[in-house]
Amino acid sequence: MHILFIDDHKDSADAFGEIASGLGHKVQVAYDGRTAMELTQAQSFDVVFFDIELPDADGRELCRRVRNEGASRDACVIAVTGRTDLRDKDLEPFDGYLHKPISAGALEHALKFSEG
């Protein structure tokens, strides 16, 4: 699978990339919303993982834009968050969500989920 992971915490994003690459996936990482939108406009990803609280963008709004614009509109989009107080409406545009820190097992489960 071709995966994009967006998180402003570089260590988290890079660790995710290492886990997903180790599972045999092609992974790209972005650290901000602007770069994420550029990548999703230009390339087709199978799965996009969004930190829902980026400093330069709202992850929910970015999710909506990915679904309506560009090459990745058919991607499975999964929210990533460390928050535990989210309500259903906070996750509406996403296909699913993961809590940080992300384990290899949780990532594998999310990727299987994304395949349908």
DOFI-132261 format. One record per residue (C-alpha): residue number from 1; x, y, z. Coordinates in nm, 4 decimals. Last residue first. Layout:
N
+------+----------+----------+----------+
| resi |       xx |       yy |       zz |
+------+----------+----------+----------+
|  NUM |        X |        Y |        Z |
...
+------+----------+----------+----------+
END
This chain:
116
+------+----------+----------+----------+
| resi |       xx |       yy |       zz |
+------+----------+----------+----------+
|  116 |  -1.2389 |  -0.3234 |   0.3306 |
|  115 |  -0.8691 |  -0.2729 |   0.2644 |
|  114 |  -0.8690 |   0.0162 |   0.5101 |
|  113 |  -0.9608 |  -0.2191 |   0.7964 |
|  112 |  -0.6553 |  -0.4328 |   0.7203 |
|  111 |  -0.4445 |  -0.1164 |   0.7356 |
|  110 |  -0.6030 |  -0.0128 |   1.0652 |
|  109 |  -0.5355 |  -0.3561 |   1.2193 |
|  108 |  -0.1719 |  -0.3495 |   1.1044 |
|  107 |  -0.1318 |  -0.0027 |   1.2541 |
|  106 |  -0.2818 |  -0.1128 |   1.5853 |
|  105 |  -0.0447 |  -0.4098 |   1.5952 |
|  104 |   0.2607 |  -0.1991 |   1.5124 |
|  103 |   0.1692 |   0.0310 |   1.7993 |
|  102 |   0.0502 |   0.3883 |   1.7572 |
|  101 |   0.1111 |   0.6243 |   2.0471 |
|  100 |  -0.1302 |   0.7773 |   1.9866 |
|   99 |  -0.4919 |   0.6758 |   1.9364 |
|   98 |  -0.6132 |   0.5582 |   1.5965 |
|   97 |  -0.9200 |   0.6643 |   1.4010 |
|   96 |  -1.1636 |   0.5494 |   1.1338 |
|   95 |  -1.3136 |   0.6435 |   0.7969 |
|   94 |  -1.2801 |   1.0139 |   0.8748 |
|   93 |  -1.5187 |   1.3001 |   0.7927 |
|   92 |  -1.7281 |   1.2526 |   1.1040 |
|   91 |  -1.4512 |   1.2137 |   1.3648 |
|   90 |  -1.5204 |   1.5221 |   1.5758 |
|   89 |  -1.8952 |   1.4603 |   1.5324 |
|   88 |  -1.8559 |   1.1219 |   1.7004 |
|   87 |  -1.7119 |   1.2830 |   2.0116 |
|   86 |  -1.3476 |   1.3083 |   2.1068 |
|   85 |  -1.2407 |   1.3256 |   2.4710 |
|   84 |  -0.9498 |   1.0802 |   2.4583 |
|   83 |  -0.7060 |   1.3004 |   2.2711 |
|   82 |  -0.3764 |   1.1571 |   2.1469 |
|   81 |  -0.4999 |   1.1646 |   1.7928 |
|   80 |  -0.4702 |   1.0029 |   1.4513 |
|   79 |  -0.7614 |   1.0226 |   1.2100 |
|   78 |  -0.7848 |   0.7698 |   0.9270 |
|   77 |  -0.8566 |   0.8530 |   0.5634 |
|   76 |  -0.9134 |   0.5631 |   0.3223 |
|   75 |  -0.8081 |   0.7030 |  -0.0123 |
|   74 |  -1.0531 |   0.7601 |  -0.2977 |
|   73 |  -0.9901 |   1.1366 |  -0.3138 |
|   72 |  -0.6139 |   1.0812 |  -0.3278 |
|   71 |  -0.5394 |   1.2373 |  -0.6695 |
|   70 |  -0.6860 |   1.5777 |  -0.6083 |
|   69 |  -0.9881 |   1.7361 |  -0.4501 |
|   68 |  -1.3108 |   1.6455 |  -0.2701 |
|   67 |  -1.2061 |   1.3703 |  -0.0276 |
|   66 |  -0.8680 |   1.5348 |   0.0361 |
|   65 |  -1.0478 |   1.8630 |   0.1095 |
|   64 |  -1.2786 |   1.6992 |   0.3632 |
|   63 |  -0.9819 |   1.5360 |   0.5348 |
|   62 |  -0.8001 |   1.8688 |   0.5433 |
|   61 |  -1.1025 |   2.0225 |   0.7151 |
|   60 |  -1.1026 |   1.7473 |   0.9764 |
|   59 |  -0.7274 |   1.7796 |   1.0270 |
|   58 |  -0.7565 |   2.1508 |   1.1050 |
|   57 |  -0.4523 |   2.3300 |   0.9696 |
|   56 |  -0.1267 |   2.5079 |   1.0587 |
|   55 |  -0.0723 |   2.3751 |   1.4110 |
|   54 |  -0.2026 |   2.0277 |   1.3227 |
|   53 |  -0.4775 |   1.8850 |   1.5390 |
|   52 |  -0.6436 |   1.5925 |   1.3613 |
|   51 |  -0.3167 |   1.4106 |   1.2995 |
|   50 |  -0.4065 |   1.2634 |   0.9644 |
|   49 |  -0.3380 |   0.9099 |   0.8353 |
|   48 |  -0.3900 |   0.8757 |   0.4592 |
|   47 |  -0.4418 |   0.5327 |   0.3041 |
|   46 |  -0.4290 |   0.4173 |  -0.0580 |
|   45 |  -0.2408 |   0.7270 |  -0.1716 |
|   44 |  -0.2656 |   0.8789 |  -0.5201 |
|   43 |  -0.0152 |   1.1554 |  -0.5737 |
|   42 |  -0.0252 |   1.5225 |  -0.6769 |
|   41 |  -0.3176 |   1.6613 |  -0.4779 |
|   40 |  -0.2505 |   1.4352 |  -0.1798 |
|   39 |   0.1136 |   1.5491 |  -0.1692 |
|   38 |   0.0376 |   1.9216 |  -0.1920 |
|   37 |  -0.2353 |   1.8853 |   0.0692 |
|   36 |   0.0001 |   1.7110 |   0.3124 |
|   35 |   0.2690 |   1.9732 |   0.2541 |
|   34 |   0.0276 |   2.2499 |   0.3519 |
|   33 |  -0.1062 |   2.0556 |   0.6496 |
|   32 |   0.2272 |   2.0079 |   0.8211 |
|   31 |   0.4825 |   1.7383 |   0.9077 |
|   30 |   0.4429 |   1.5144 |   0.6037 |
|   29 |   0.5524 |   1.1522 |   0.5797 |
|   28 |   0.5614 |   0.9168 |   0.2839 |
|   27 |   0.5323 |   0.5411 |   0.3124 |
|   26 |   0.5533 |   0.2488 |   0.0701 |
|   25 |   0.4402 |  -0.0547 |   0.2662 |
|   24 |   0.6278 |  -0.3722 |   0.3540 |
|   23 |   0.5456 |  -0.4065 |   0.7243 |
|   22 |   0.8847 |  -0.2545 |   0.8073 |
|   21 |   0.7870 |   0.0459 |   0.5974 |
|   20 |   0.4759 |   0.0868 |   0.8129 |
|   19 |   0.6747 |   0.0701 |   1.1371 |
|   18 |   0.9489 |   0.3032 |   1.0121 |
|   17 |   0.7001 |   0.5566 |   0.8827 |
|   16 |   0.5103 |   0.5522 |   1.2114 |
|   15 |   0.8351 |   0.6206 |   1.3964 |
|   14 |   0.9074 |   0.9118 |   1.1599 |
|   13 |   0.5661 |   1.0649 |   1.2188 |
|   12 |   0.5880 |   1.0268 |   1.5943 |
|   11 |   0.9392 |   1.1755 |   1.6089 |
|   10 |   0.8405 |   1.4622 |   1.3780 |
|    9 |   0.5453 |   1.5719 |   1.5859 |
|    8 |   0.3551 |   1.7770 |   1.3267 |
|    7 |   0.1848 |   1.4601 |   1.2067 |
|    6 |   0.0748 |   1.3549 |   0.8591 |
|    5 |   0.1185 |   0.9942 |   0.7440 |
|    4 |   0.0787 |   0.9097 |   0.3768 |
|    3 |   0.0542 |   0.5449 |   0.2724 |
|    2 |   0.0983 |   0.3598 |  -0.0577 |
|    1 |   0.0000 |   0.0000 |   0.0000 |
+------+----------+----------+----------+
END
